[in-house]
Amino acid sequence: MSRSFRWAALLGAAMVAASPATAIHRGAPSTAAVAKRDYHARLTRQRDGSWLLDYRFSRAAPVWFFVRSAPTRQGQSWRLASWRVETPGVRLERHGRYDSLVGAGPIDRVRIRITPFAQSLRADYSPFLLFSEGGAAVYDGHYEIYPLQSAEAAAALPDDLNGVPLDAGGRIEIAAPGGRVLYRGVAHRGRFRRDLGGESGYAYVGRTPVIETPALAGIFDPGLPPWIRAELDTFTPRLFALYRARLGPSIAARPMALVSWGGAKRPGTSLGGSVLEAMVVLQIEGAQTVAATPAVLQRVRWFLGHESAHFWMGQTVRYARRADAWIDEGSADVMAVRALERLVPGYDARDAFQREVDDCIRENGPGMALSGASARGNTRANYACGAVLLLAAEGAVRKREAGADAFTWLRGLIDANRADGKVTQADWLAAFDAATGDPALGARVRSYLDSGVADPAAFVAELFAATGVAFSRDSGRIVLR
Ligand SMILES: [Zn+2]
């Protein structure tokens, strides 16, 4: 998974006037040079593994909402499940889509006890990563808050806060008394402080040393099954070398990795990953990951291929709005499959792509705009349909250039957008039109993205037929050849 949230603090009277319904109040004007501090958050690791969170506010407001309030996989608030407010008169509540601290009047301070919540969220970073030697990594962006005048105002906030003026500055301190805090590759003794509001990251607190491998520098959980550790050491550099050779340099020369091992207690295989600024986070657990069976080995390699791909499609360039997540996720899926096809003898790319086609047609049904998948909570559609659209682009470029593949097309897309680092839907469609030479087909794709189509299978068949992706129809199902 990749999520590229950037919550900029948007200042300006014009924007406030344009969105009166949100009732976010505006503070005194601040200068760009001096960061305005409306609150200070201190997160302190306790001996028993819990954390104490202390907020001190220098701005009066009865409600502060958490800008990142993505639900758990089960649709619940992770804060309500794992936080306990110890300050009388302040409550933690969920209003609409946002967790909020609610006071009887203006809140000046609040203390909260936190049991680390290390499961994944539906569309955001895991709040904590827990390491088997007792270490923990905490994602600092989850402590960024903004003031409101009422709980009703929190309930009225939209899902996508782009365009909503968020004007407050805060600072976070992550403290590990007697220990060290590792942030972006730098070790800090005892504590680490930074301003919130920019790009967020994980701070690691624990004893495990940083280990250097050819592709990554990282904290590798000492409990990881040795074969997974070996794949990280040997397979990841091969992926990076292939991507670099085909797509040019990535923005992160040698990223930091945090790899946690959740143990073998639960059945099955659980692989969770996210890519942040110059950092990849991998959470691995499950009884079936202990031994390297061929099926699990393939899953782990595919997973490394997908997550590594995000340093190009996700970091070097990235989608501009959540609605365009299909661009990054579809690309990472196709890159992983094409990479494994090159690097792993006997790997069946057709089988992997068939799953994408089947899932896309099932998940993004009649009349569903693909650009609405994130808001619908249908993340699988972003991966599968993003891959289907990229397969069509690959087919088109292959018709013009023998031996070309998805990397050929992606390289053009990346190079055209390196300067601003953004790939919008319009950028993607422009590169697609350049490959097909058929603007009418591009217009069909645009309506699939914007408003959906009546018959998704017929649309995919039309797309593949026009771009030369080989398939047959088997009682309606599209079967790749
Ligand atoms: Zn991803």
Residues whose N, C-alpha, C, O or C-beta is under 5 A from the ligand:
A	BS01	ZN	M1 S2 E329 A332
